[in-house]
Amino acid sequence: MDLKNFIETLSEMEIEGAEILESHFDEVTAYAVRNLVIHAQSVNVEIPAIALENDFAYTKPEKRAVEIRKMKNWIRIASMAEVPYLRVFTGDQKPGVDYETQVGWVTEAFQECAKLAE
């Protein structure tokens, strides 16, 4: 079932809204997300949030940088598509690295992304 059909099913079931998981989008553009939001509104369904699948606890800085770029892209998309919230994650604790080090990585990543979100 594609997202448009999912939204129509929600409407038929009189469900008022749903959070959409990022991996369910076939196209990750503001245009595609905004069109889905408009379609949802046309059938009285709200999309209040998109759930991201980010992980800022990767041990390799290059992987964390990719995750930061991905989240920043979603911040821009959500803003342009008028989706008010993104549900985000820290990432799972990785073996071989102490917890406090990973907390530092996660904190730095969120701080960088928050600058754009403000």
ABEGO torsion letter per residue (X at the ends): XBAAAAAAAAAAAGBABBBBBAAABABBBAAAAAAAAAAAAAAGBBBABBBBABBAABABAAAAAAAAAAAAAAAAAAAAAGBABBBBBAEBBBBGBBAAAAAAAAAAAAAAAAAAAX
